Amino acid sequence: MNPLTHLRKKITYTLHKYQVVYAVMKESERRDSLIIIFDHQTQSSKLKNIINEFKNQKLNYQCSFCPETWELTLTIFK
């Protein structure tokens, strides 16, 4: 299964389980990315859980979180 398929499955799961305000996925030749903006009332433990879920996927990725905007960005390198 390719990384983008993994991202699609995870975003569907995330939208149902977490308080998501906005989500977008982008695909390019070198990388796929997923940007999720959470509601500011989302518990930090939930954010930590979703980051750990991506870590468990063993993908070549980079993750960043901006606390000012509650934006989580995941980039998977092909």
Secondary structure, DSSP 8 states (H G I E B T S, - for coil): --HHHHHHHHHHHHHHHS-EEEEEEEE-SSEEEEEEEE-TTS-HHHHHHHHHHHHTTT-SEEEEEETTTTEEEEEEE-
